[in-house]
Amino acid sequence: QVQLVESGGGLVQAGGSLRLSCQASSSLLNNMGWYRRAPGKQRELVASCTRDGSINYADSVKGRFTISRDNAKNTVYLQMNSLKPEDTAIYYCNAVPFPAWIFRSWGQGTQVTVSS
C-alpha cells in the first residue's frame, strides 16, 4: 500500500492562509484529492485534480482553495485562502474515488484550526 504523509496544517485566524502538502510513497493516480473530516462529521472530498488538469471543488471551498500536483515529486498541494472557522478539520489526501488500487489506507492527516 502507498504511504501518504500530509503536512502544513496549523492554527490560523479567520481570513488567513495555509498551504498543505501531501507526499506519496509511490506515483500518484490519475485523480487525486483532498478530503477533510470536521469534528462530529463524516469525511468529505473538498478538491480533486486529474493528471490532465481537470479540477473540481466542493461548493464550500470554491474560490478560496486551490489544488495542484507535482507528479514528478509524487506530491499534491492545497492552497487555502480566506479561511473560515468552518474549515476547521483534519485534512487528508488520497485517491478519488477512494479506495483505488494501492491507495487503500489513510495517512495521519494534518490538523487545520481556524479561530474566529
Backbone as CSV, one residue per row, in Angstrom:
resi,resn,N_x,N_y,N_z,CA_x,CA_y,CA_z,C_x,C_y,C_z
1,GLN,0.837,-1.188,0.000,0.000,0.000,0.000,0.878,1.246,0.000
2,VAL,0.357,2.273,-0.621,1.088,3.531,-0.652,0.983,4.219,0.702
3,GLN,2.029,4.902,1.074,2.030,5.704,2.295,1.832,7.162,1.911
4,LEU,0.971,7.841,2.659,0.679,9.249,2.414,1.035,10.049,3.659
5,VAL,1.770,11.128,3.471,2.170,11.978,4.586,1.726,13.409,4.301
6,GLU,0.748,13.849,5.075,0.233,15.213,4.935,0.949,16.143,5.906
7,SER,1.121,17.391,5.498,1.768,18.375,6.351,1.288,19.771,5.973
8,GLY,1.616,20.729,6.828,1.309,22.116,6.533,0.162,22.709,7.317
9,GLY,-0.518,21.895,8.100,-1.630,22.404,8.887,-1.151,23.270,10.038
10,GLY,-2.104,23.826,10.745,-1.768,24.657,11.893,-2.949,25.453,12.370
11,LEU,-2.662,26.386,13.262,-3.676,27.283,13.818,-3.563,28.628,13.113
12,VAL,-4.664,29.112,12.585,-4.658,30.371,11.853,-5.940,31.138,12.164
13,GLN,-5.867,32.439,12.101,-7.058,33.255,12.319,-7.929,33.265,11.062
14,ALA,-9.196,33.509,11.253,-10.105,33.631,10.121,-9.575,34.673,9.144
15,GLY,-9.655,34.327,7.864,-9.124,35.184,6.822,-7.706,34.861,6.427
16,GLY,-7.062,34.016,7.197,-5.686,33.654,6.916,-5.547,32.577,5.862
17,SER,-4.293,32.155,5.650,-3.993,31.182,4.595,-3.068,30.086,5.123
18,LEU,-3.189,28.937,4.515,-2.285,27.817,4.776,-2.061,27.072,3.467
19,ARG,-0.919,26.431,3.364,-0.644,25.574,2.207,-0.315,24.181,2.703
20,LEU,-1.153,23.226,2.316,-0.961,21.838,2.700,-0.202,21.085,1.623
21,SER,0.574,20.111,2.059,1.297,19.232,1.132,1.011,17.784,1.480
22,CYS,1.039,16.951,0.485,0.835,15.518,0.683,1.847,14.768,-0.167
23,GLN,2.740,14.066,0.515,3.783,13.297,-0.160,3.370,11.838,-0.210
24,ALA,3.344,11.275,-1.411,3.011,9.856,-1.571,4.289,9.044,-1.776
25,SER,4.264,7.796,-1.315,5.437,6.932,-1.423,5.537,6.264,-2.793
26,SER,4.535,6.483,-3.641,4.571,5.956,-4.999,3.926,6.968,-5.937
27,SER,3.891,6.644,-7.190,3.327,7.563,-8.178,1.863,7.861,-7.875
28,LEU,1.485,9.093,-8.135,0.096,9.495,-7.932,-0.809,8.840,-8.973
29,LEU,-2.035,8.590,-8.570,-3.029,8.102,-9.520,-3.530,9.263,-10.373
30,ASN,-4.319,8.909,-11.396,-4.814,9.949,-12.287,-5.592,11.017,-11.533
31,ASN,-6.478,10.608,-10.647,-7.315,11.552,-9.927,-6.981,11.501,-8.438
32,MET,-6.463,12.611,-7.945,-6.111,12.724,-6.536,-6.891,13.865,-5.906
33,GLY,-7.144,13.745,-4.620,-7.940,14.779,-3.980,-7.557,15.031,-2.546
34,TRP,-8.105,16.114,-2.030,-8.004,16.448,-0.610,-9.378,16.243,0.017
35,TYR,-9.372,15.562,1.134,-10.570,15.319,1.916,-10.391,16.013,3.275
36,ARG,-11.486,16.175,3.975,-11.390,16.682,5.341,-12.473,16.053,6.205
37,ARG,-12.173,15.960,7.483,-13.165,15.478,8.435,-13.210,16.445,9.598
38,ALA,-14.330,17.101,9.735,-14.557,18.029,10.838,-15.087,17.249,12.034
39,PRO,-14.926,17.789,13.238,-15.424,17.103,14.436,-16.902,16.758,14.322
40,GLY,-17.226,15.492,14.558,-18.613,15.070,14.535,-19.213,14.907,13.159
41,LYS,-18.395,15.026,12.117,-18.907,14.914,10.758,-18.153,13.825,9.983
42,GLN,-18.747,13.412,8.879,-18.098,12.426,8.032,-17.030,13.090,7.159
43,ARG,-16.100,12.284,6.731,-15.055,12.779,5.832,-15.692,13.203,4.509
44,GLU,-15.256,14.347,3.976,-15.803,14.834,2.720,-14.672,15.212,1.772
45,LEU,-14.943,15.088,0.490,-13.999,15.487,-0.537,-14.146,16.979,-0.794
46,VAL,-13.048,17.724,-0.718,-13.136,19.171,-0.929,-12.523,19.614,-2.245
47,ALA,-11.587,18.853,-2.794,-10.965,19.245,-4.052,-10.333,18.024,-4.710
48,SER,-10.363,17.993,-6.025,-9.724,16.896,-6.761,-9.084,17.431,-8.022
49,CYS,-8.072,16.689,-8.497,-7.294,17.149,-9.647,-6.791,15.945,-10.422
50,THR,-7.015,15.914,-11.728,-6.517,14.836,-12.568,-5.192,15.237,-13.221
51,ARG,-4.535,14.247,-13.831,-3.249,14.495,-14.487,-3.364,15.545,-15.580
52,ASP,-4.481,15.545,-16.270,-4.625,16.490,-17.376,-5.182,17.827,-16.937
53,GLY,-5.304,18.029,-15.609,-5.679,19.336,-15.107,-7.150,19.570,-14.869
54,SER,-7.948,18.518,-14.936,-9.359,18.678,-14.622,-9.510,18.790,-13.102
55,ILE,-10.109,19.892,-12.671,-10.181,20.199,-11.242,-11.626,20.414,-10.814
56,ASN,-11.944,19.919,-9.626,-13.265,20.128,-9.054,-13.139,20.523,-7.586
57,TYR,-14.052,21.365,-7.157,-14.077,21.817,-5.777,-15.478,21.653,-5.198
58,ALA,-15.514,21.399,-3.904,-16.787,21.451,-3.207,-17.253,22.902,-3.183
59,ASP,-18.550,23.087,-3.197,-19.084,24.451,-3.218,-18.582,25.269,-2.021
60,SER,-18.370,24.610,-0.903,-17.991,25.318,0.323,-16.594,25.929,0.252
61,VAL,-15.755,25.452,-0.684,-14.379,25.967,-0.751,-14.078,26.634,-2.082
62,LYS,-15.015,26.591,-2.992,-14.802,27.144,-4.329,-14.445,28.627,-4.245
63,GLY,-13.396,29.008,-4.949,-12.952,30.390,-4.944,-11.974,30.725,-3.834
64,ARG,-11.795,29.801,-2.892,-10.879,30.045,-1.771,-9.710,29.054,-1.749
65,PHE,-9.974,27.830,-2.171,-8.948,26.780,-2.154,-8.476,26.504,-3.572
66,THR,-7.189,26.139,-3.688,-6.615,25.763,-4.984,-5.811,24.478,-4.829
67,ILE,-6.178,23.475,-5.596,-5.451,22.204,-5.563,-4.462,22.177,-6.721
68,SER,-3.315,21.576,-6.472,-2.328,21.390,-7.534,-1.536,20.118,-7.240
69,ARG,-0.754,19.681,-8.217,0.015,18.456,-8.041,1.324,18.551,-8.802
70,ASP,2.317,17.876,-8.257,3.613,17.760,-8.919,3.867,16.269,-9.078
71,ASN,3.590,15.752,-10.252,3.694,14.310,-10.467,5.129,13.810,-10.319
72,ALA,6.083,14.624,-10.688,7.487,14.223,-10.571,7.896,14.032,-9.116
73,LYS,7.251,14.783,-8.216,7.562,14.689,-6.792,6.546,13.856,-6.024
74,ASN,5.581,13.284,-6.735,4.525,12.486,-6.082,3.848,13.277,-4.956
75,THR,3.576,14.548,-5.214,3.067,15.436,-4.181,1.829,16.174,-4.674
76,VAL,0.873,16.306,-3.772,-0.353,17.064,-4.023,-0.389,18.219,-3.023
77,TYR,-0.834,19.371,-3.478,-0.878,20.568,-2.641,-2.307,21.096,-2.529
78,LEU,-2.553,21.827,-1.462,-3.826,22.529,-1.312,-3.530,23.903,-0.717
79,GLN,-3.695,24.925,-1.530,-3.566,26.292,-1.053,-4.919,26.751,-0.545
80,MET,-4.968,27.151,0.697,-6.224,27.549,1.322,-6.143,29.013,1.719
81,ASN,-6.985,29.828,1.134,-7.046,31.251,1.433,-8.394,31.606,2.041
82,SER,-8.468,32.769,2.639,-9.723,33.262,3.230,-10.352,32.194,4.113
83,LEU,-9.557,31.620,4.970,-10.040,30.521,5.811,-11.126,30.983,6.763
84,LYS,-12.059,30.073,7.014,-13.189,30.329,7.904,-13.157,29.318,9.041
85,PRO,-13.782,29.642,10.160,-13.827,28.677,11.282,-14.418,27.325,10.860
86,GLU,-15.347,27.325,9.927,-15.948,26.064,9.482,-15.007,25.219,8.617
87,ASP,-13.836,25.741,8.293,-12.826,24.940,7.600,-12.006,24.101,8.577
88,THR,-12.218,24.304,9.866,-11.501,23.534,10.877,-11.791,22.053,10.716
89,ALA,-10.727,21.261,10.553,-10.872,19.831,10.278,-9.483,19.214,10.188
90,ILE,-9.473,17.886,10.126,-8.251,17.175,9.755,-8.313,16.964,8.249
91,TYR,-7.240,17.327,7.565,-7.197,17.236,6.113,-6.326,16.062,5.686
92,TYR,-6.846,15.322,4.714,-6.168,14.142,4.187,-6.130,14.226,2.664
93,CYS,-5.128,13.607,2.073,-5.170,13.441,0.621,-5.285,11.953,0.313
94,ASN,-5.832,11.659,-0.843,-5.950,10.279,-1.262,-6.499,10.222,-2.679
95,ALA,-6.652,8.997,-3.159,-7.191,8.790,-4.496,-8.666,9.190,-4.533
96,VAL,-9.118,9.519,-5.720,-10.530,9.806,-5.953,-10.995,8.922,-7.096
97,PRO,-11.992,8.075,-6.867,-12.602,7.789,-5.582,-11.688,6.925,-4.729
98,PHE,-12.045,6.838,-3.433,-11.274,6.019,-2.511,-12.090,4.791,-2.169
99,PRO,-11.473,3.597,-2.045,-10.079,3.279,-2.323,-9.857,3.013,-3.803
100,ALA,-8.609,3.027,-4.210,-8.259,2.744,-5.601,-6.866,2.126,-5.652
101,TRP,-6.808,0.936,-6.238,-5.536,0.196,-6.433,-4.755,0.118,-5.130
102,ILE,-3.531,0.663,-5.039,-2.747,0.565,-3.817,-3.033,1.713,-2.846
103,PHE,-3.914,2.607,-3.234,-4.328,3.693,-2.344,-5.521,3.183,-1.543
104,ARG,-5.221,2.471,-0.459,-6.264,1.777,0.271,-6.275,2.122,1.755
105,SER,-5.423,3.046,2.191,-5.439,3.454,3.594,-5.204,4.956,3.680
106,TRP,-5.509,5.492,4.836,-5.382,6.930,5.056,-4.085,7.248,5.796
107,GLY,-3.526,8.410,5.509,-2.406,8.915,6.271,-2.891,9.457,7.604
108,GLN,-1.992,10.102,8.320,-2.370,10.634,9.638,-3.132,11.948,9.517
109,GLY,-3.080,12.543,8.330,-3.758,13.821,8.126,-2.988,14.971,8.761
110,THR,-3.473,16.177,8.508,-2.883,17.374,9.107,-4.005,18.255,9.624
111,GLN,-3.880,18.673,10.864,-4.940,19.426,11.539,-4.912,20.891,11.111
112,VAL,-6.054,21.379,10.697,-6.232,22.802,10.399,-7.257,23.345,11.368
113,THR,-6.876,24.365,12.112,-7.767,25.001,13.067,-7.844,26.487,12.747
114,VAL,-9.053,26.967,12.510,-9.267,28.373,12.165,-10.032,29.032,13.302
115,SER,-9.430,30.017,13.907,-10.070,30.728,15.013,-10.816,31.952,14.496
116,SER,-11.883,32.276,15.184,-12.710,33.417,14.756,-12.256,34.716,15.405
